[in-house]
């Protein structure tokens, strides 16, 4: 009997609601437990004890998660509407079919190129939530190339994740950590941070590319070697299989639509690069007139409206009527609603954790336990701490503001490198955010690709262990050097 048929997994929603309830119980058990005063990352007030969550806090946490995640929620809904218009034109299917035909026999190179590009986005500007926009497209392309939907998730999540793990100039982790350290009177040396980040990035990316391409080759040669359950395989065929090839003529109109499509994504990616910090101001005029923000200062609100505008432009190029535009946009948004709800519940976990201050208690106890240890044990202990803290606080900027003043200050007081501590934070947070169910990026991406969380865990566990060992070796060597 096929064991894949027996496979049953909890839904992403069930996993997240279980986590919410567990945090609620833990906060009750630890209510009133004190720790050294620390600044609350949400309110900015000083807190010094765990606060047990009320039943009302638990009940309202999904709503508060929605309020906290309203920007990305709107972005994802508008993105769904945009993709609904694109897919209704048939241009995406025809374009992917044409691409796969041209790269026949070279499909693995497509994975490598995409993972490198995603990793560059990760290491430079912390590409994470933005990857949600690519899951549907990349999954369709990978399925058409003879792979499965898990290959698509690996390409995007491990590609961007390798870059975020080895952040070099990522403003959401490195800059946030440097600023947090400066807040306690310690200036970090970027000349130490940058080379460590590059080494972590490249080594991790190599491991990730090897993992994904090895699995992809197995699946391409033998469809029975897929890790997907029978239900996941059926979902993959229903959601991402292309139409019959004879219906996929790649017309001039299709090419024009895909040019608009490409411009939309290129502008989105460029809008997240801090051009002012790089001394580039040539893009400002049109951007500030369109959104009220300079190009490079966009966030989810501006990006959402950019996709909305380009969805209308695409529909005009395709010759759609007003009624067709509205119907296809609404249908596309409806298709992606489950992703929004998963992001909302994921954020609810983060909100509940912050309000109870359990994360601050763990940080305080761990910092005291690490005091006076040898550099190697100190690095290993700090890395393990960040793996756990990153599960509680998946936001890199939020975790940096809470932890770096404590951990960076501790390293400095022990005559160790606070710069290496910043990279321990980046590596630990980057690794656990490849798999943590409290991350809306992970859970939302899996939902879009129709891959179960348990399947992703099975796929990524071994490479994560390898990455962890290699990262610790690099970080220990760095601490001894600097």
C-alpha positions as CSV (number, residue, x, y, z in Angstrom):
1,X,0.0,0.0,0.0
2,X,1.3,3.5,-0.9
3,X,2.3,5.1,2.4
4,X,1.9,8.6,0.8
5,X,-1.8,8.0,0.7
6,X,-1.9,7.6,4.5
7,X,-0.1,10.9,5.1
8,X,-2.3,13.3,7.0
9,X,-1.0,16.7,8.3
10,X,-2.4,19.4,10.4
11,X,-3.3,22.5,8.4
12,X,-1.2,25.6,8.7
13,X,-4.1,27.3,10.6
14,X,-4.3,24.4,13.1
15,X,-0.6,24.5,13.8
16,X,-0.6,28.3,14.4
17,X,-3.7,28.2,16.7
18,X,-2.0,25.4,18.7
19,X,1.1,27.6,19.1
20,X,-1.1,30.5,20.2
21,X,-2.8,28.4,22.9
22,X,0.6,27.0,24.1
23,X,2.0,30.6,24.5
24,X,-1.1,31.5,26.4
25,X,-0.6,28.6,28.8
26,X,3.1,29.3,29.2
27,X,2.4,33.0,30.0
28,X,0.0,31.9,32.7
29,X,2.6,29.6,34.3
30,X,5.3,32.2,34.2
31,X,3.1,35.2,35.2
32,X,5.0,37.7,37.4
33,X,8.5,36.1,36.8
34,X,11.0,38.9,36.8
35,X,14.0,39.8,34.7
36,X,16.4,42.8,34.3
37,X,14.5,45.8,32.8
38,X,14.4,45.9,29.0
39,X,12.7,48.1,26.4
40,X,9.5,46.6,25.0
41,X,10.0,46.4,21.2
42,X,6.4,47.5,20.5
43,X,5.6,50.2,23.1
44,X,9.1,51.4,23.8
45,X,8.4,51.2,27.6
46,X,10.7,49.4,30.1
47,X,9.4,46.0,31.2
48,X,10.7,43.7,33.9
49,X,8.3,40.8,34.3
50,X,6.2,38.3,32.4
51,X,2.6,39.2,32.0
52,X,0.1,36.4,31.9
53,X,-2.2,36.7,28.9
54,X,-5.9,37.1,29.6
55,X,-8.5,35.0,27.8
56,X,-9.6,38.2,26.1
57,X,-6.0,38.7,24.8
58,X,-5.9,35.2,23.4
59,X,-9.3,35.7,21.7
60,X,-8.4,39.0,20.2
61,X,-5.0,38.0,19.1
62,X,-6.0,37.1,15.5
63,X,-7.7,40.5,15.2
64,X,-4.7,42.2,16.6
65,X,-2.5,40.2,14.2
66,X,-4.7,41.5,11.3
67,X,-4.2,45.1,12.5
68,X,-0.4,44.5,12.8
69,X,-0.2,42.9,9.4
70,X,-2.6,45.1,7.6
71,X,0.1,46.5,5.2
72,X,1.2,43.1,3.9
73,X,-2.3,41.8,3.9
74,X,-3.4,44.5,1.5
75,X,-0.3,43.9,-0.6
76,X,-1.0,40.2,-0.9
77,X,-4.7,40.8,-1.8
78,X,-3.9,43.3,-4.5
79,X,-1.1,41.0,-5.7
80,X,-3.7,38.3,-6.1
81,X,-5.9,40.6,-8.1
82,X,-3.0,41.5,-10.3
83,X,-2.1,37.9,-10.9
84,X,-5.8,37.1,-11.6
85,X,-5.8,39.6,-14.5
86,X,-2.4,38.3,-15.8
87,X,-3.5,34.6,-15.7
88,X,-6.8,35.4,-17.4
89,X,-4.9,36.6,-20.5
90,X,-3.1,33.3,-20.9
91,X,0.2,35.2,-21.4
92,X,1.8,33.7,-18.3
93,X,1.1,30.1,-19.4
94,X,2.2,30.7,-22.9
95,X,5.4,32.5,-21.8
96,X,6.3,29.8,-19.3
97,X,5.7,27.1,-22.0
98,X,7.9,29.0,-24.4
99,X,10.7,29.4,-21.8
100,X,10.6,25.7,-20.9
101,X,10.8,24.7,-24.6
102,X,13.8,26.9,-25.1
103,X,15.6,25.6,-22.0
104,X,14.9,22.0,-22.7
105,X,17.7,19.9,-21.1
106,X,18.9,22.9,-19.2
107,X,16.1,23.2,-16.6
108,X,18.5,22.8,-13.6
109,X,20.3,26.0,-14.7
110,X,17.1,27.9,-14.2
111,X,17.0,26.8,-10.6
112,X,20.6,28.0,-10.0
113,X,20.0,31.3,-11.7
114,X,16.8,32.0,-9.7
115,X,18.4,31.0,-6.4
116,X,21.3,33.3,-6.9
117,X,19.0,36.2,-7.8
118,X,16.8,35.6,-4.8
119,X,19.8,35.4,-2.5
120,X,21.2,38.7,-3.8
121,X,17.8,40.2,-2.8
122,X,18.0,38.6,0.6
123,X,21.6,39.8,1.5
124,X,21.1,43.3,0.2
125,X,17.6,44.4,1.2
126,X,16.2,41.4,3.2
127,X,13.9,40.0,0.5
128,X,11.4,38.0,2.4
129,X,7.7,39.0,2.4
130,X,8.2,40.2,-1.2
131,X,8.9,36.6,-2.3
132,X,5.2,35.8,-1.8
133,X,4.6,37.5,-5.2
134,X,6.7,34.9,-6.9
135,X,5.4,31.6,-5.6
136,X,2.6,31.0,-8.0
137,X,4.7,32.0,-11.1
138,X,7.8,30.0,-10.1
139,X,5.7,26.9,-9.1
140,X,4.0,26.9,-12.5
141,X,7.4,27.2,-14.3
142,X,9.0,24.4,-12.2
143,X,6.0,22.0,-12.7
144,X,6.2,22.7,-16.5
145,X,9.9,22.0,-16.4
146,X,9.2,18.5,-15.0
147,X,9.9,19.2,-11.4
148,X,7.4,19.5,-8.5
149,X,6.0,22.3,-6.4
150,X,8.5,21.5,-3.6
151,X,11.3,22.5,-6.0
152,X,9.7,25.9,-6.4
153,X,9.4,26.4,-2.7
154,X,13.1,25.4,-2.2
155,X,14.2,27.7,-5.0
156,X,12.5,30.7,-3.5
157,X,12.6,30.1,0.2
158,X,16.2,28.7,0.4
159,X,17.5,31.1,-2.3
160,X,16.2,34.3,-0.5
161,X,16.8,32.7,2.9
162,X,20.5,32.0,2.2
163,X,20.9,35.7,1.4
164,X,19.1,36.9,4.5
165,X,21.1,34.5,6.6
166,X,24.3,35.9,5.2
167,X,23.1,39.5,5.2
168,X,25.7,42.1,4.2
169,X,23.9,45.4,3.9
170,X,20.4,44.2,4.7
171,X,18.7,47.2,6.5
172,X,16.2,45.0,8.3
173,X,18.8,43.0,10.1
174,X,22.4,44.4,9.8
175,X,21.5,48.1,9.9
176,X,18.8,47.5,12.6
177,X,21.4,45.6,14.7
178,X,24.1,48.2,14.3
179,X,21.6,51.0,15.3
180,X,20.5,48.9,18.3
181,X,24.2,48.5,19.4
182,X,24.8,52.2,18.9
183,X,21.9,52.8,21.3
184,X,24.0,51.3,24.2
185,X,27.1,53.3,23.2
186,X,28.9,50.7,21.1
187,X,29.9,51.5,17.5
188,X,30.1,48.4,15.2
189,X,32.9,48.1,12.6
190,X,31.2,47.4,9.2
191,X,34.6,46.2,7.9
192,X,34.3,43.2,10.2
193,X,30.6,42.5,9.5
194,X,30.7,42.6,5.7
195,X,33.3,39.8,5.1
196,X,31.6,37.5,7.6
197,X,28.3,38.1,5.9
198,X,29.7,37.4,2.5
199,X,31.2,34.1,3.7
200,X,28.0,33.0,5.4
201,X,26.0,34.0,2.3
202,X,28.1,32.2,-0.3
203,X,28.6,29.0,1.8
204,X,24.9,28.7,2.7
205,X,23.8,29.4,-0.9
206,X,26.1,26.6,-2.2
207,X,24.5,24.1,0.3
208,X,21.0,25.3,-0.7
209,X,21.6,25.1,-4.4
210,X,23.1,21.6,-4.1
211,X,20.1,20.5,-2.0
212,X,17.4,21.8,-4.4
213,X,19.1,20.8,-7.6
214,X,19.8,17.3,-6.3
215,X,16.2,16.7,-5.4
216,X,15.0,18.4,-8.6
217,X,17.1,16.1,-10.7
218,X,15.7,13.0,-8.9
219,X,12.1,14.2,-9.4
220,X,12.7,15.0,-13.1
221,X,14.1,11.5,-13.7
222,X,11.6,9.6,-11.5
223,X,8.3,11.3,-10.5
224,X,7.8,8.6,-7.8
225,X,10.8,10.0,-5.8
226,X,8.8,13.2,-4.9
227,X,8.2,13.9,-1.3
228,X,4.7,15.2,-2.0
229,X,1.8,13.2,-0.8
230,X,-0.8,12.0,-3.3
231,X,-3.1,14.9,-2.2
232,X,-0.3,17.4,-2.7
233,X,0.5,16.0,-6.1
234,X,-3.2,16.3,-7.1
235,X,-3.3,19.9,-5.9
236,X,-0.1,20.6,-7.9
237,X,-1.7,19.2,-11.1
238,X,-4.9,21.1,-10.6
239,X,-3.3,24.4,-9.7
240,X,-0.1,24.6,-11.7
241,X,-0.2,22.3,-14.8
242,X,-0.2,24.1,-18.1
243,X,-2.9,23.7,-20.7
244,X,-2.4,21.6,-23.8
245,X,0.6,22.8,-25.8
246,X,-1.3,23.4,-29.0
247,X,-3.4,26.0,-27.1
248,X,-0.4,27.9,-25.9
249,X,0.6,29.9,-29.0
250,X,2.9,32.7,-27.8
251,X,1.4,35.8,-29.5
252,X,2.6,39.4,-29.8
253,X,-0.1,40.4,-27.4
254,X,1.2,37.8,-24.9
255,X,4.7,39.3,-25.3
256,X,3.4,42.8,-24.7
257,X,1.6,41.7,-21.5
258,X,4.7,39.9,-20.2
259,X,6.8,43.0,-20.8
260,X,4.3,45.0,-18.6
261,X,4.5,42.1,-16.1
262,X,8.3,42.2,-16.0
263,X,8.4,45.9,-15.6
264,X,6.0,45.6,-12.7
265,X,8.3,43.3,-10.8
266,X,11.5,45.1,-11.7
267,X,10.1,48.4,-10.4
268,X,8.9,46.6,-7.2
269,X,12.3,45.2,-6.5
270,X,14.0,48.5,-7.2
271,X,11.6,50.3,-4.9
272,X,13.0,48.4,-1.9
273,X,16.6,49.3,-2.5
274,X,17.7,52.3,-0.4
275,X,18.9,54.4,-3.3
276,X,19.5,57.5,-1.2
277,X,22.0,55.6,1.0
278,X,23.8,54.7,-2.2
279,X,23.9,58.4,-3.3
280,X,21.4,57.8,-6.2
281,X,18.5,60.3,-6.5
282,X,17.6,60.1,-10.2
283,X,14.4,58.2,-9.6
284,X,12.7,60.5,-7.1
285,X,10.5,62.7,-9.3
286,X,7.9,60.3,-10.7
287,X,7.8,58.2,-7.6
288,X,7.0,61.0,-5.2
289,X,4.3,62.3,-7.6
290,X,2.8,58.8,-7.9
291,X,2.9,57.5,-4.3
292,X,4.1,60.5,-2.1
293,X,7.3,58.5,-1.4
294,X,10.7,58.7,-3.0
295,X,11.8,55.6,-5.0
296,X,13.6,53.4,-2.5
297,X,11.4,54.4,0.4
298,X,8.4,52.3,-0.7
299,X,6.8,49.8,1.5
300,X,3.8,47.5,1.2
301,X,1.3,50.3,0.7
302,X,3.1,51.8,-2.2
303,X,3.9,48.4,-3.7
304,X,0.3,47.4,-3.4
305,X,-0.9,50.4,-5.3
306,X,1.8,49.9,-7.9
307,X,0.5,46.4,-8.6
308,X,-3.1,47.8,-8.7
309,X,-2.2,50.4,-11.4
310,X,-0.2,47.9,-13.4
311,X,-3.0,45.4,-13.2
312,X,-5.2,48.0,-14.9
313,X,-2.5,48.7,-17.5
314,X,-2.2,45.0,-18.2
315,X,-5.9,44.7,-18.7
316,X,-5.9,47.6,-21.1
317,X,-3.1,46.0,-23.1
318,X,-5.0,42.7,-23.2
319,X,-8.2,44.5,-24.4
320,X,-10.3,43.5,-21.4
321,X,-13.7,45.2,-20.7
322,X,-14.4,47.0,-17.5
323,X,-16.5,44.1,-16.2
324,X,-13.8,41.6,-17.0
325,X,-11.2,43.7,-15.2
326,X,-13.3,43.9,-12.0
327,X,-14.3,40.2,-12.1
328,X,-10.8,38.9,-12.8
329,X,-9.3,41.1,-10.1
330,X,-11.8,40.0,-7.5
331,X,-11.4,36.3,-8.5
332,X,-7.6,36.6,-8.2
333,X,-7.9,38.3,-4.7
334,X,-10.3,35.6,-3.6
335,X,-7.8,32.8,-4.7
336,X,-5.1,34.3,-2.5
337,X,-7.3,35.1,0.6
338,X,-6.1,31.9,2.4
339,X,-2.5,33.2,2.2
340,X,-3.6,36.5,3.8
341,X,-5.4,34.7,6.7
342,X,-2.3,32.5,7.4
343,X,-0.1,35.7,7.5
344,X,-2.6,37.2,9.9
345,X,-2.6,34.3,12.3
346,X,1.2,34.1,12.1
347,X,1.4,37.7,13.1
348,X,-1.0,37.0,15.9
349,X,1.5,34.7,17.5
350,X,4.2,37.4,17.4
351,X,1.8,40.0,18.9
352,X,0.8,37.6,21.7
353,X,4.4,36.8,22.4
354,X,5.4,40.5,22.6
355,X,2.5,41.3,25.0
356,X,3.5,38.6,27.5
357,X,7.3,39.4,27.5
358,X,8.3,35.7,27.5
359,X,10.9,36.5,24.9
360,X,12.5,39.1,27.2
361,X,12.7,36.6,30.1
362,X,14.4,34.0,27.9
363,X,16.9,36.6,26.7
364,X,17.7,37.7,30.2
365,X,18.3,34.2,31.6
366,X,20.3,33.1,28.6
367,X,22.6,36.2,28.7
368,X,23.4,35.5,32.4
369,X,24.1,31.8,31.6
370,X,26.6,32.7,28.9
371,X,28.6,35.1,31.0
372,X,32.2,34.0,31.5
373,X,32.2,31.1,29.1
374,X,35.0,30.5,26.6
375,X,34.6,32.2,23.1
376,X,33.7,28.9,21.3
377,X,31.1,27.9,23.9
378,X,29.8,31.5,24.0
379,X,29.3,31.5,20.2
380,X,27.5,28.1,20.2
381,X,25.3,29.1,23.1
382,X,24.5,32.5,21.5
383,X,23.7,30.8,18.2
384,X,21.3,28.3,19.9
385,X,19.7,31.2,21.8
386,X,19.0,33.1,18.5
387,X,17.5,29.9,17.0
388,X,15.0,29.9,19.8
389,X,14.4,33.7,19.9
390,X,13.8,33.8,16.2
391,X,11.0,31.3,16.6
392,X,9.4,33.6,19.1
393,X,10.2,36.8,17.1
394,X,10.5,36.1,13.4
395,X,10.9,39.8,12.6
396,X,14.6,40.5,12.2
397,X,14.4,44.2,12.9
398,X,12.2,43.4,16.0
399,X,14.6,40.8,17.3
400,X,17.6,43.1,16.7
401,X,16.0,45.9,18.7
402,X,15.2,43.5,21.7
403,X,18.3,41.4,21.8
404,X,21.4,43.1,20.3
405,X,21.7,45.7,23.1
406,X,21.8,42.8,25.6
407,X,23.9,40.3,23.6
408,X,26.1,42.7,21.8
409,X,26.7,44.6,25.0
410,X,27.5,41.2,26.7
411,X,30.1,40.3,24.0
412,X,31.7,43.8,24.3
413,X,31.9,43.5,28.1
414,X,33.6,40.1,27.8
415,X,36.1,41.6,25.4
416,X,34.6,39.6,22.5
417,X,33.5,41.0,19.1
418,X,30.0,42.6,19.1
419,X,30.3,42.6,15.3
420,X,30.5,38.8,15.3
421,X,27.5,38.8,17.7
422,X,25.5,40.7,15.0
423,X,26.4,38.0,12.5
424,X,25.4,35.3,15.1
425,X,22.0,37.0,15.3
426,X,21.8,37.2,11.5
427,X,22.8,33.6,10.9
428,X,20.5,32.2,13.7
429,X,17.5,34.3,12.7
430,X,18.1,33.5,9.0
431,X,18.3,29.8,9.6
432,X,15.2,29.4,11.8
433,X,13.1,31.6,9.5
434,X,13.5,29.0,6.8
435,X,11.2,26.7,8.8
436,X,9.4,28.5,11.6
437,X,5.6,28.3,11.5
438,X,5.4,31.7,13.1
439,X,6.7,33.3,9.9
440,X,3.9,34.5,7.6
441,X,6.4,34.3,4.7
442,X,7.0,30.6,5.2
443,X,3.4,29.6,5.8
444,X,2.1,32.0,3.2
445,X,4.5,30.7,0.6
446,X,3.7,27.1,1.3
447,X,0.0,27.8,1.0
448,X,0.5,29.5,-2.4
449,X,2.5,26.5,-3.6
450,X,0.1,24.0,-2.1
451,X,2.8,22.3,-0.1
452,X,2.1,21.0,3.4
453,X,4.2,22.3,6.3
454,X,5.2,18.8,7.3
455,X,6.5,18.1,3.8
456,X,8.6,21.2,3.8
457,X,10.0,20.3,7.2
458,X,11.0,16.8,5.9
459,X,12.7,18.4,2.9
460,X,14.6,21.1,4.7
461,X,15.7,19.4,8.0
462,X,18.9,17.8,6.7
463,X,20.3,20.8,4.9
464,X,19.4,23.0,7.8
465,X,21.5,20.8,10.1
466,X,24.4,21.0,7.7
467,X,24.0,24.8,7.4
468,X,23.9,25.1,11.2
469,X,27.2,23.2,11.7
470,X,29.0,25.1,8.9
471,X,27.7,28.5,10.3
472,X,28.9,27.7,13.8
473,X,32.3,26.8,12.5
474,X,32.5,30.1,10.5
475,X,31.3,32.1,13.5
476,X,33.6,30.5,16.0
477,X,36.5,31.1,13.7
478,X,35.4,34.7,13.3
479,X,35.1,35.2,17.1
480,X,38.6,33.9,17.6
481,X,40.0,36.1,14.7
482,X,38.3,39.3,15.8
